[in-house]
Amino acid sequence: MTELSELYCKEVICLRDGRRLGFITNARLELPEGRICAVIVPGPCRFFGLWGRRDDYVIPWGCIKRIGPDIVLVDVKPEDCRVPRAKLLTF
C-alpha cells in the first residue's frame, strides 16, 4: 500500500532510456474510490527557468515498475505522456 504523501518529491527515472524526468509534485485520483491513477511530474525548465517550463509528464500508475526510498522507476516513453501545462491567469 502506497500513500500519496510517500510519493511527493521522489525522483522519477525512465527505464527505457535512463532519463531523469523530474520529481513528483502531484497526482490524479479516481473518485470516490480515492485510488491514484497517475502521477504528475513538472516538465523541465526553459532557459534557466526564466521562460517557464515545458509540458508536464502525466505518468499512468500502471507504468510505475518500482517505488524505492528515493526514486520511482517507470516504463514509459516520455514523449507519450507529455501534457501541455495549464496557463496561469494574471490580472
C-alpha positions in Angstrom: 0.0 0.0 0.0 1.4 3.4 -1.0 0.2 6.6 0.4 0.2 9.8 -1.7 2.4 11.6 0.8 5.1 9.0 0.3 5.4 9.8 -3.4 5.9 13.6 -3.2 9.4 14.8 -4.0 10.6 11.4 -5.3 12.7 11.5 -8.4 11.3 9.7 -11.5 13.6 7.7 -13.7 12.6 6.3 -17.1 13.7 2.6 -17.5 13.7 2.8 -21.4 16.5 5.4 -21.7 17.6 6.1 -18.2 16.4 9.7 -18.4 15.6 11.6 -15.3 12.2 13.1 -15.7 12.0 15.1 -12.5 10.3 15.0 -9.2 6.7 14.0 -8.4 4.7 17.1 -7.3 1.1 16.0 -7.8 -1.2 13.0 -8.6 -4.5 12.3 -10.2 -7.0 10.4 -8.2 -10.1 8.3 -9.1 -13.0 9.4 -7.0 -14.9 8.2 -5.0 -12.5 5.2 -4.6 -9.6 7.5 -3.9 -7.1 5.5 -6.0 -4.1 7.0 -7.6 -4.4 6.7 -11.4 -1.4 8.8 -12.4 1.5 10.8 -11.0 2.4 14.3 -12.3 6.0 15.5 -12.9 6.6 19.1 -14.0 8.4 19.5 -17.3 12.0 20.8 -17.4 12.7 24.5 -17.1 13.2 26.6 -20.2 16.3 28.9 -20.3 17.2 28.8 -16.6 13.6 29.0 -15.6 13.1 32.5 -17.0 10.6 31.4 -19.6 8.6 28.9 -17.5 8.6 25.2 -18.0 8.0 22.7 -20.8 5.0 20.3 -20.8 4.3 18.2 -17.7 4.6 14.4 -17.6 1.4 12.6 -16.6 2.5 9.0 -15.9 -0.2 6.4 -15.5 0.0 4.3 -12.4 0.3 1.1 -14.4 3.6 2.3 -15.9 5.3 2.5 -12.4 7.5 -0.5 -12.0 9.3 0.1 -8.7 9.0 2.6 -5.9 12.1 2.9 -3.8 13.1 5.1 -0.9 14.3 8.0 -3.1 13.3 7.2 -6.7 10.4 5.8 -8.8 11.2 3.7 -11.8 8.8 4.0 -14.7 8.5 2.1 -18.0 7.0 4.7 -20.4 8.0 6.7 -23.5 8.4 10.2 -22.1 7.0 11.8 -25.3 3.8 9.7 -25.0 2.9 11.1 -21.5 3.5 14.8 -22.1 0.6 17.1 -21.4 0.6 20.9 -22.0 1.0 22.9 -18.9 -2.0 24.9 -17.7 -1.7 28.6 -18.4 -1.8 30.8 -15.3 -4.3 33.6 -15.3 -3.0 37.0 -14.5 -4.9 40.2 -13.7 
